[in-house]
Amino acid sequence: MILNDPAYMLADAFVANFTNKASADFNSLNSGINLLQRNYMKAQMEMQSGRKLYPDANLSLRLAYGNVKGYKARDGVQFNYYTTLEGLIEKHAADPRNEDFFYPAKLGQLCDKKDYGRYGMNGEMPIAFVADNHTTGGNSGSPVLNGKGELIGINFDRCWEGTMSDIMFDDAVCRNISVDIRYVLFIIDKFAGAKNLVDEMSIVSDSGN
């Protein structure tokens, strides 16, 4: 039974601990924040009456439009619009204790051989890309489509400099982060060996890659 499953028991213990020890304070603080957000939005509408403001789209379907592009985080620090598997391995070599850069041995072997199949780009394997879409909590897992309606990525995070975008959106530094769909397909096909799943998909190849 699932009740005896170790993973379920661990998750259940976390939920019970949160419910018993933290949920009351969390809900109280969250309610206060929500009330303050009303005052903040009211002030924005009064101060910037001619500006078009995003509505609160929590718990509703939301569509954000933007462009894939890098950004200048601060003086002398410029970030490209995409990251690669090669870059991940370089970061691990520079900081081998950082768990953010851990990777399985097989992934490193595929990188050494440049065995990317049809998913690589100019001899590299793209992992993620950034764009100036306005995202918020709950958008993780959302599909990212190009102008043709084709799936090109999956949104999962925001850059550090853009975490304030719920309060003040600055298109110069606010960037959402998406995993590149080519990396997803690469993992399914070349890393996991589940090419049968890829064969069931309709994949559009960009001749420019």
N, C-alpha and C positions, 0 to 999 in steps of 0.2 A: 504493500500500500504506500501511497505517496506520503502519508503521515510519518512513516518510518524512514523515508529517504533522507540521508544526511544533509544534502543541499537544501531540501525543503525545511528541515528542522533548523538549520542555521539561519535561513531567511526569515522563518517564523519568529525566531528569537530576536532578530533585529527589529522586526515590526512591533513585537510585543514591548520591547524596551523603549522604542520611540513613543508608542502609544501611552505607556505608563509614566514615562519620565520627561518627555519633551513636547508632546503634541499640544498640550494646553498652552504652554508658553509660546510655542511656534504660532499657533492659531491666533493668539492674542496679539502678537507682534505683527503678524501678517494683516490682520484686520486694521491695525493702526496705520500700516503702510498704505493699504488700499484707500483709506479715508484721506490721507495726505496726498495721494495721487490725484484725487478729485480736485483738491485745492490747487495742486500744481497745474493740472490741465486747464482749470478755470482761469488761472492767472495767465497762462500762455495765450489762451483765446482772447483775453482782454488786452494784453500787451501787443499781440501780433494779429490783430483782427483781419488783416489782409492775407495772411499766410494760410496755405492749405496744410492741415494737420492730419496725420494718420489717425483713424478711429481705433479704439481698443478692440482688437480682434481675438482676445482670449476666448477659448472654447468654441471658436467658429472657424470656418474655412478661410484661409488667408492666402493671397497671391502677392508676392513681392517681385519687383522688376529691378534688374541691375545689370552691371557689366563686370566681366572677369578682368581684374587688373590688380597689380601690386600696389604698394603704398610706402610712403616715407614715414617711418615711425617716429624718428627724431633726427636731430642734426647728425649727418654722417651715417645714418642707418637706413638703408633702402632694401625692402623685401620684394623678391620676384613674385609673380602671380602663381607659381606652382612649386611643389616640392617633389623630390624623386627618391627612389629606393637607394640610389647611389649616395644621395645626401644623408639619408638615414644612417647608412653604414659608416659614413665619414664621421657623423656626430657620435655614434657609438664608440668609434675608435678614439675620439678626442675625450669622451666622458663615459668610460665603460661601466661606471656604477649607476648611471642615470637610467632608471627603469623605463623612461619614455622612449629610449632608443634600443631597447632589447629586441631581438628578432630571432626566429628559429634558424637553425643551421641550414636547413634546406633552402630557406629564402636567400641566405648568403651565397649558397652554391649556385642558385639560379642567376643571381646578380653577377657573380664571377664569370659565368659562361655567357652572360647577356642572353639567356634563354627566355626571352619575353614573348615568343610567339608573335602574333599579329597585334599585340597590345602595346608594344613599346613606341617611343617617339624619339626619333633622331638618336637612336642608340641608348636612350635612357628609359627608365620605367617610371612614369608619373604616378604619384601617390595621391596628392591632394592639390586643390587650387582655392584661391580666395577671390571673392567678388564683393561689390558694394551693395548687395542686397540687405535690406533691413530685416534682421531676424530677432527673435526673442525667445524666452524660455518656452519649451514645448515644440519648437520648430525642428529639433533634432530628429533625423530620420525622414525629413521631407524630401521629395524628389526635386532635382534641379534639372530643368529642361532648357534646351536652346531655343532659338527662334523658330525652329521647325517642329517643335514639340517632341524632340528626341531626348531621351534620358541621358544626361552626361555626368551626373554625379548625385551624391546623397549628402545633404546638409547635416553637420554634426557639431559645429562649434563656432565660436567667434574668436577673433584675435584679441590678445590682451589689451591692446590700445582701444578696442571697440566695445569693451564690456559695459561702458557707461551709456550705450546707445538707447537703452530703455528710457533714460532721462534726457539725454541730449545726443541726437544723431548728428555726427559729423562725417560727411561723405569723403573727407580727405583721409581719414584713418579707420573708419568703421568698416570691417570686412568680416563676412561670414566665411566659414571654412567648410569645404565639401570634399569628400573622398571622390577621386576620379573614377568614373565607372569602368575605365580601362583597367584600373588596378583591381577593382572588384572581380572583373572577368578573368584577369591574370591569376588571381588567387584561386578562383574556382577551377580554372582549367589547368594551369601549369603547376601550382603549388599543391592543391588538394586532389588533382587528378580526376576531377568530375566533369570531364569534357562533355559527357552525355547531357548535362544540364545546359551547357552553352549551346549545344546542337539544337536544343528546343527553342532557342531565342532567335529573334530577327535582329541581327546586328548590322548596323550601318557603319561602314568604314570611311574614314576621311582620307582621301587620296593625298592630302598634304602632310600626313604623318609618316 
